[in-house]
Amino acid sequence: MARLNYLTRTDHARTAARDAGLTVTDRTLKAWLDGKRSPSKKNLARIE
């Protein structure tokens, strides 16, 4: 979760995360950060 927070804290970081292959909606990112959902294994690997 720390890496996810790092990748989503600013617009520049979100752009870099998307460029790295993390293609999820803002709604999904919010659910992950709120703890309502968890990233899939594939997305966890992309976050790493």
C-alpha distance matrix in Angstrom:
0.0 3.8 5.4 4.9 6.1 8.5 9.8 10.5 12.0 15.4 17.7 18.3 14.7 14.5 17.8 16.8 13.9 16.6 19.1 16.9 17.2 14.3 16.7 15.4 16.9 15.9 16.3 13.8 11.1 12.1 12.1 8.5 7.6 10.5 9.5 12.8 11.8 9.5 9.7 12.7 13.2 14.7 12.0 9.4 12.2 12.6 9.2 10.1
3.8 0.0 3.8 5.4 5.1 6.2 8.7 10.0 10.6 14.0 16.8 16.9 13.3 14.1 17.3 15.9 13.7 17.0 19.0 16.9 18.0 15.5 18.3 17.4 18.8 17.4 18.5 16.4 13.2 14.1 14.9 11.6 9.8 12.8 12.6 16.1 15.4 13.3 13.1 16.0 16.1 17.1 14.3 11.7 13.8 13.8 10.0 10.2
5.4 3.8 0.0 3.8 5.4 4.9 6.1 8.6 10.1 12.9 15.1 14.7 10.9 11.7 14.5 12.7 10.4 13.8 15.5 13.2 14.5 12.4 15.6 15.4 17.3 16.3 17.9 15.7 12.5 14.3 15.4 12.0 11.0 14.5 14.4 17.3 16.0 13.5 12.2 14.7 14.5 14.8 12.0 9.7 11.1 10.5 6.8 7.1
4.9 5.4 3.8 0.0 3.8 5.4 5.1 6.2 8.5 11.5 13.3 13.6 10.0 9.7 12.9 11.9 9.1 11.9 14.4 12.7 13.3 10.4 12.9 12.1 13.7 12.7 14.1 12.0 8.7 10.7 11.8 8.6 7.8 11.6 11.8 14.3 13.0 11.0 9.8 12.8 13.6 13.7 10.3 8.9 11.2 10.1 6.4 8.6
6.1 5.1 5.4 3.8 0.0 3.8 5.5 5.2 5.8 9.4 12.1 12.9 9.6 9.9 13.5 13.0 10.9 13.9 16.3 15.2 16.2 13.3 15.5 14.4 15.1 13.1 14.6 13.3 9.6 10.4 12.3 9.7 7.4 10.8 12.0 14.9 14.5 13.2 12.8 16.2 17.2 17.5 14.0 12.7 15.0 13.7 10.1 11.9
8.5 6.2 4.9 5.4 3.8 0.0 3.8 5.6 5.7 8.4 11.1 10.8 7.4 9.0 12.1 10.8 9.7 13.1 14.8 13.7 15.5 13.3 16.0 15.7 16.8 15.0 17.2 16.0 12.2 13.5 15.7 13.1 11.1 14.6 15.7 18.5 17.9 16.2 15.1 18.1 18.5 18.3 15.0 13.6 15.0 13.4 9.9 11.0
9.8 8.7 6.1 5.1 5.5 3.8 0.0 3.8 6.1 7.6 9.2 8.8 5.0 5.8 8.7 7.6 5.9 9.3 11.2 10.3 12.0 9.8 12.4 12.5 13.8 12.6 15.2 13.9 10.4 12.5 14.8 12.4 11.2 14.9 16.1 18.3 17.1 15.5 13.7 16.4 17.0 16.2 12.7 12.2 13.4 11.0 7.9 10.1
10.5 10.0 8.6 6.2 5.2 5.6 3.8 0.0 3.8 5.7 7.3 8.5 5.7 4.9 8.7 9.2 7.6 9.9 12.6 12.6 13.5 10.8 12.3 11.5 11.8 9.7 12.3 11.8 8.1 9.5 12.5 10.8 9.2 12.7 14.5 16.5 15.8 15.0 13.8 16.9 18.3 17.6 13.9 13.9 15.7 13.3 10.4 13.2
12.0 10.6 10.1 8.5 5.8 5.7 6.1 3.8 0.0 3.8 7.1 8.5 6.5 7.3 10.7 11.2 10.7 13.1 15.4 15.6 17.0 14.5 15.9 15.1 14.8 12.1 14.6 14.6 10.9 11.3 14.4 13.2 10.6 13.5 15.9 18.2 18.2 17.7 17.0 20.3 21.6 21.2 17.5 17.1 18.9 16.7 13.6 15.8
15.4 14.0 12.9 11.5 9.4 8.4 7.6 5.7 3.8 0.0 3.8 5.4 5.1 6.2 8.6 9.9 10.5 12.4 14.2 15.3 17.0 14.9 16.0 15.7 15.2 12.6 15.6 16.2 12.8 13.3 16.9 16.0 13.8 16.6 19.2 21.1 20.9 20.5 19.4 22.5 23.9 22.9 19.2 19.3 20.7 18.0 15.4 17.7
17.7 16.8 15.1 13.3 12.1 11.1 9.2 7.3 7.1 3.8 0.0 3.8 5.4 5.1 6.2 8.7 9.8 10.6 12.3 14.2 15.6 13.9 14.4 14.4 13.6 11.4 14.9 15.8 12.9 13.9 17.5 17.0 15.5 18.3 20.8 22.1 21.7 21.4 20.0 22.7 24.3 22.7 19.2 20.0 21.2 18.0 16.0 18.7
18.3 16.9 14.7 13.6 12.9 10.8 8.8 8.5 8.5 5.4 3.8 0.0 3.8 5.5 5.1 6.3 8.7 10.0 10.6 12.4 14.6 13.7 14.8 15.7 15.7 14.1 17.7 18.1 15.1 16.7 20.0 18.9 17.6 20.7 22.9 24.5 23.7 22.9 20.9 23.4 24.4 22.6 19.2 19.9 20.4 17.1 15.4 17.5
14.7 13.3 10.9 10.0 9.6 7.4 5.0 5.7 6.5 5.1 5.4 3.8 0.0 3.8 5.4 5.0 6.1 8.6 9.7 10.4 12.7 11.4 13.2 13.9 14.6 13.2 16.5 16.2 12.9 14.8 17.8 16.2 14.9 18.3 20.1 22.0 20.9 19.7 17.8 20.3 21.1 19.6 16.2 16.4 17.1 14.0 11.9 14.0
14.5 14.1 11.7 9.7 9.9 9.0 5.8 4.9 7.3 6.2 5.1 5.5 3.8 0.0 3.8 5.4 5.0 6.2 8.6 9.7 10.9 9.0 10.0 10.4 10.8 9.6 13.1 12.9 10.0 12.2 15.2 14.0 13.3 16.6 18.4 19.7 18.6 17.7 15.7 18.1 19.4 17.7 14.2 15.2 16.2 13.0 11.2 14.2
17.8 17.3 14.5 12.9 13.5 12.1 8.7 8.7 10.7 8.6 6.2 5.1 5.4 3.8 0.0 3.8 5.4 5.1 6.1 8.6 10.1 9.4 10.1 11.6 12.2 11.7 15.4 15.3 13.0 15.5 18.3 17.3 16.9 20.2 21.9 23.0 21.5 20.5 18.1 20.0 21.1 18.8 15.7 17.1 17.4 13.8 13.0 15.7
16.8 15.9 12.7 11.9 13.0 10.8 7.6 9.2 11.2 9.9 8.7 6.3 5.0 5.4 3.8 0.0 3.8 5.4 5.0 6.2 8.9 8.9 10.9 12.9 14.4 14.2 17.7 16.9 14.3 17.1 19.6 17.9 17.6 21.2 22.4 23.8 22.1 20.5 17.8 19.5 19.8 17.6 14.7 15.6 15.3 11.8 11.0 13.0
13.9 13.7 10.4 9.1 10.9 9.7 5.9 7.6 10.7 10.5 9.8 8.7 6.1 5.0 5.4 3.8 0.0 3.8 5.4 5.0 6.6 5.6 8.1 9.9 11.9 12.1 15.2 13.8 11.3 14.5 16.6 14.6 14.7 18.4 19.2 20.6 18.6 16.8 14.0 15.7 16.2 14.1 11.0 12.0 12.1 8.6 7.6 10.3
16.6 17.0 13.8 11.9 13.9 13.1 9.3 9.9 13.1 12.4 10.6 10.0 8.6 6.2 5.1 5.4 3.8 0.0 3.8 5.3 5.2 4.7 5.6 8.1 10.1 11.1 14.3 13.2 11.6 14.9 16.9 15.5 16.2 19.6 20.5 21.2 19.0 17.6 14.6 15.9 16.8 14.1 11.3 13.4 13.5 9.7 10.0 13.0
19.1 19.0 15.5 14.4 16.3 14.8 11.2 12.6 15.4 14.2 12.3 10.6 9.7 8.6 6.1 5.0 5.4 3.8 0.0 3.8 5.4 7.2 8.5 11.6 13.7 14.8 18.1 17.0 15.3 18.6 20.6 19.0 19.6 23.1 23.9 24.8 22.5 20.8 17.5 18.4 18.7 15.7 13.5 15.3 14.5 10.7 11.5 13.7
16.9 16.9 13.2 12.7 15.2 13.7 10.3 12.6 15.6 15.3 14.2 12.4 10.4 9.7 8.6 6.2 5.0 5.3 3.8 0.0 3.8 6.0 8.7 11.8 14.6 15.8 18.7 16.9 15.1 18.6 20.2 17.9 18.8 22.4 22.7 23.8 21.2 19.0 15.6 16.1 15.8 12.9 11.0 12.4 11.0 7.3 8.5 10.2
17.2 18.0 14.5 13.3 16.2 15.5 12.0 13.5 17.0 17.0 15.6 14.6 12.7 10.9 10.1 8.9 6.6 5.2 5.4 3.8 0.0 3.8 5.8 9.2 12.5 14.5 17.0 14.8 13.9 17.6 18.7 16.7 18.3 21.6 21.6 22.2 19.3 17.2 13.6 13.7 13.7 10.5 8.8 11.2 10.1 6.5 8.7 11.1
14.3 15.5 12.4 10.4 13.3 13.3 9.8 10.8 14.5 14.9 13.9 13.7 11.4 9.0 9.4 8.9 5.6 4.7 7.2 6.0 3.8 0.0 3.8 6.1 9.4 11.2 13.5 11.2 10.1 13.9 14.9 13.0 14.6 17.8 17.9 18.5 15.8 13.9 10.5 11.3 12.2 9.5 6.7 9.2 9.5 6.1 7.0 10.4
16.7 18.3 15.6 12.9 15.5 16.0 12.4 12.3 15.9 16.0 14.4 14.8 13.2 10.0 10.1 10.9 8.1 5.6 8.5 8.7 5.8 3.8 0.0 3.8 6.9 9.5 11.7 9.9 9.8 13.4 14.4 13.4 15.4 18.2 18.5 18.4 15.7 14.6 11.5 12.2 13.9 11.2 8.7 11.9 12.6 9.5 10.6 14.0
15.4 17.4 15.4 12.1 14.4 15.7 12.5 11.5 15.1 15.7 14.4 15.7 13.9 10.4 11.6 12.9 9.9 8.1 11.6 11.8 9.2 6.1 3.8 0.0 3.8 6.7 8.1 6.2 6.8 10.2 10.9 10.5 12.7 15.0 15.5 15.0 12.6 12.2 9.8 11.1 13.6 11.8 8.9 11.9 13.6 11.2 11.4 15.1
16.9 18.8 17.3 13.7 15.1 16.8 13.8 11.8 14.8 15.2 13.6 15.7 14.6 10.8 12.2 14.4 11.9 10.1 13.7 14.6 12.5 9.4 6.9 3.8 0.0 3.8 5.2 5.2 6.4 8.7 9.9 10.8 12.5 14.2 15.5 14.5 13.0 13.6 12.0 13.9 16.8 15.3 12.4 15.1 17.2 14.7 14.4 18.2
15.9 17.4 16.3 12.7 13.1 15.0 12.6 9.7 12.1 12.6 11.4 14.1 13.2 9.6 11.7 14.2 12.1 11.1 14.8 15.8 14.5 11.2 9.5 6.7 3.8 0.0 3.8 5.4 5.0 6.2 8.7 9.9 10.5 12.1 14.2 13.7 13.0 14.0 13.1 15.7 18.7 17.6 14.2 16.2 18.6 16.2 15.0 18.7
16.3 18.5 17.9 14.1 14.6 17.2 15.2 12.3 14.6 15.6 14.9 17.7 16.5 13.1 15.4 17.7 15.2 14.3 18.1 18.7 17.0 13.5 11.7 8.1 5.2 3.8 0.0 3.8 5.5 5.2 6.3 8.7 10.0 10.5 12.3 11.0 10.7 12.6 12.5 15.2 18.5 18.1 14.9 16.8 19.7 17.8 16.7 20.3
13.8 16.4 15.7 12.0 13.3 16.0 13.9 11.8 14.6 16.2 15.8 18.1 16.2 12.9 15.3 16.9 13.8 13.2 17.0 16.9 14.8 11.2 9.9 6.2 5.2 5.4 3.8 0.0 3.8 5.4 5.0 6.2 8.6 9.8 10.5 9.4 7.9 9.2 8.8 11.4 14.7 14.5 11.4 13.3 16.3 14.8 13.8 17.4
11.1 13.2 12.5 8.7 9.6 12.2 10.4 8.1 10.9 12.8 12.9 15.1 12.9 10.0 13.0 14.3 11.3 11.6 15.3 15.1 13.9 10.1 9.8 6.8 6.4 5.0 5.5 3.8 0.0 3.8 5.4 5.1 6.2 8.5 9.9 10.1 9.0 9.4 8.8 12.1 14.9 14.6 11.1 12.2 15.2 13.4 11.6 15.2
12.1 14.1 14.3 10.7 10.4 13.5 12.5 9.5 11.3 13.3 13.9 16.7 14.8 12.2 15.5 17.1 14.5 14.9 18.6 18.6 17.6 13.9 13.4 10.2 8.7 6.2 5.2 5.4 3.8 0.0 3.8 5.4 5.1 6.0 8.5 8.6 9.1 10.6 11.3 14.7 17.7 17.9 14.5 15.2 18.4 17.0 14.8 18.1
12.1 14.9 15.4 11.8 12.3 15.7 14.8 12.5 14.4 16.9 17.5 20.0 17.8 15.2 18.3 19.6 16.6 16.9 20.6 20.2 18.7 14.9 14.4 10.9 9.9 8.7 6.3 5.0 5.4 3.8 0.0 3.8 5.5 5.1 6.1 5.1 5.5 7.9 9.5 12.7 16.0 16.8 13.8 14.4 18.0 17.2 15.3 18.5
8.5 11.6 12.0 8.6 9.7 13.1 12.4 10.8 13.2 16.0 17.0 18.9 16.2 14.0 17.3 17.9 14.6 15.5 19.0 17.9 16.7 13.0 13.4 10.5 10.8 9.9 8.7 6.2 5.1 5.4 3.8 0.0 3.8 5.5 5.1 6.1 5.0 5.4 6.7 10.4 13.2 14.2 11.1 11.1 14.7 14.2 12.1 14.9
7.6 9.8 11.0 7.8 7.4 11.1 11.2 9.2 10.6 13.8 15.5 17.6 14.9 13.3 16.9 17.6 14.7 16.2 19.6 18.8 18.3 14.6 15.4 12.7 12.5 10.5 10.0 8.6 6.2 5.1 5.5 3.8 0.0 3.8 5.4 7.7 8.2 8.6 9.9 13.7 16.0 17.0 13.7 13.1 16.6 15.9 13.0 15.6
10.5 12.8 14.5 11.6 10.8 14.6 14.9 12.7 13.5 16.6 18.3 20.7 18.3 16.6 20.2 21.2 18.4 19.6 23.1 22.4 21.6 17.8 18.2 15.0 14.2 12.1 10.5 9.8 8.5 6.0 5.1 5.5 3.8 0.0 3.8 5.6 7.8 9.6 11.9 15.5 18.2 19.6 16.5 16.0 19.6 19.3 16.6 19.1
9.5 12.6 14.4 11.8 12.0 15.7 16.1 14.5 15.9 19.2 20.8 22.9 20.1 18.4 21.9 22.4 19.2 20.5 23.9 22.7 21.6 17.9 18.5 15.5 15.5 14.2 12.3 10.5 9.9 8.5 6.1 5.1 5.4 3.8 0.0 3.8 5.5 6.9 10.0 13.3 15.8 17.8 15.2 14.3 18.1 18.4 15.9 18.1
12.8 16.1 17.3 14.3 14.9 18.5 18.3 16.5 18.2 21.1 22.1 24.5 22.0 19.7 23.0 23.8 20.6 21.2 24.8 23.8 22.2 18.5 18.4 15.0 14.5 13.7 11.0 9.4 10.1 8.6 5.1 6.1 7.7 5.6 3.8 0.0 3.8 7.1 10.3 13.1 16.2 18.0 15.7 15.6 19.4 19.6 17.7 20.2
11.8 15.4 16.0 13.0 14.5 17.9 17.1 15.8 18.2 20.9 21.7 23.7 20.9 18.6 21.5 22.1 18.6 19.0 22.5 21.2 19.3 15.8 15.7 12.6 13.0 13.0 10.7 7.9 9.0 9.1 5.5 5.0 8.2 7.8 5.5 3.8 0.0 3.8 6.8 9.3 12.6 14.3 12.3 12.4 16.1 16.5 15.1 17.6
9.5 13.3 13.5 11.0 13.2 16.2 15.5 15.0 17.7 20.5 21.4 22.9 19.7 17.7 20.5 20.5 16.8 17.6 20.8 19.0 17.2 13.9 14.6 12.2 13.6 14.0 12.6 9.2 9.4 10.6 7.9 5.4 8.6 9.6 6.9 7.1 3.8 0.0 3.8 6.5 9.2 11.3 9.4 8.9 12.6 13.5 12.1 14.3
9.7 13.1 12.2 9.8 12.8 15.1 13.7 13.8 17.0 19.4 20.0 20.9 17.8 15.7 18.1 17.8 14.0 14.6 17.5 15.6 13.6 10.5 11.5 9.8 12.0 13.1 12.5 8.8 8.8 11.3 9.5 6.7 9.9 11.9 10.0 10.3 6.8 3.8 0.0 3.8 6.6 7.8 5.7 5.8 9.4 9.9 9.1 11.6
12.7 16.0 14.7 12.8 16.2 18.1 16.4 16.9 20.3 22.5 22.7 23.4 20.3 18.1 20.0 19.5 15.7 15.9 18.4 16.1 13.7 11.3 12.2 11.1 13.9 15.7 15.2 11.4 12.1 14.7 12.7 10.4 13.7 15.5 13.3 13.1 9.3 6.5 3.8 0.0 3.8 5.3 5.2 6.0 8.6 9.8 10.4 12.3
13.2 16.1 14.5 13.6 17.2 18.5 17.0 18.3 21.6 23.9 24.3 24.4 21.1 19.4 21.1 19.8 16.2 16.8 18.7 15.8 13.7 12.2 13.9 13.6 16.8 18.7 18.5 14.7 14.9 17.7 16.0 13.2 16.0 18.2 15.8 16.2 12.6 9.2 6.6 3.8 0.0 3.8 5.5 5.0 6.2 8.7 9.8 10.6
14.7 17.1 14.8 13.7 17.5 18.3 16.2 17.6 21.2 22.9 22.7 22.6 19.6 17.7 18.8 17.6 14.1 14.1 15.7 12.9 10.5 9.5 11.2 11.8 15.3 17.6 18.1 14.5 14.6 17.9 16.8 14.2 17.0 19.6 17.8 18.0 14.3 11.3 7.8 5.3 3.8 0.0 3.8 5.4 5.2 6.5 8.8 10.1
12.0 14.3 12.0 10.3 14.0 15.0 12.7 13.9 17.5 19.2 19.2 19.2 16.2 14.2 15.7 14.7 11.0 11.3 13.5 11.0 8.8 6.7 8.7 8.9 12.4 14.2 14.9 11.4 11.1 14.5 13.8 11.1 13.7 16.5 15.2 15.7 12.3 9.4 5.7 5.2 5.5 3.8 0.0 3.8 5.3 4.9 6.1 8.6
9.4 11.7 9.7 8.9 12.7 13.6 12.2 13.9 17.1 19.3 20.0 19.9 16.4 15.2 17.1 15.6 12.0 13.4 15.3 12.4 11.2 9.2 11.9 11.9 15.1 16.2 16.8 13.3 12.2 15.2 14.4 11.1 13.1 16.0 14.3 15.6 12.4 8.9 5.8 6.0 5.0 5.4 3.8 0.0 3.8 5.4 5.0 6.3
12.2 13.8 11.1 11.2 15.0 15.0 13.4 15.7 18.9 20.7 21.2 20.4 17.1 16.2 17.4 15.3 12.1 13.5 14.5 11.0 10.1 9.5 12.6 13.6 17.2 18.6 19.7 16.3 15.2 18.4 18.0 14.7 16.6 19.6 18.1 19.4 16.1 12.6 9.4 8.6 6.2 5.2 5.3 3.8 0.0 3.8 5.4 5.1
12.6 13.8 10.5 10.1 13.7 13.4 11.0 13.3 16.7 18.0 18.0 17.1 14.0 13.0 13.8 11.8 8.6 9.7 10.7 7.3 6.5 6.1 9.5 11.2 14.7 16.2 17.8 14.8 13.4 17.0 17.2 14.2 15.9 19.3 18.4 19.6 16.5 13.5 9.9 9.8 8.7 6.5 4.9 5.4 3.8 0.0 3.8 5.4
9.2 10.0 6.8 6.4 10.1 9.9 7.9 10.4 13.6 15.4 16.0 15.4 11.9 11.2 13.0 11.0 7.6 10.0 11.5 8.5 8.7 7.0 10.6 11.4 14.4 15.0 16.7 13.8 11.6 14.8 15.3 12.1 13.0 16.6 15.9 17.7 15.1 12.1 9.1 10.4 9.8 8.8 6.1 5.0 5.4 3.8 0.0 3.8
10.1 10.2 7.1 8.6 11.9 11.0 10.1 13.2 15.8 17.7 18.7 17.5 14.0 14.2 15.7 13.0 10.3 13.0 13.7 10.2 11.1 10.4 14.0 15.1 18.2 18.7 20.3 17.4 15.2 18.1 18.5 14.9 15.6 19.1 18.1 20.2 17.6 14.3 11.6 12.3 10.6 10.1 8.6 6.3 5.1 5.4 3.8 0.0
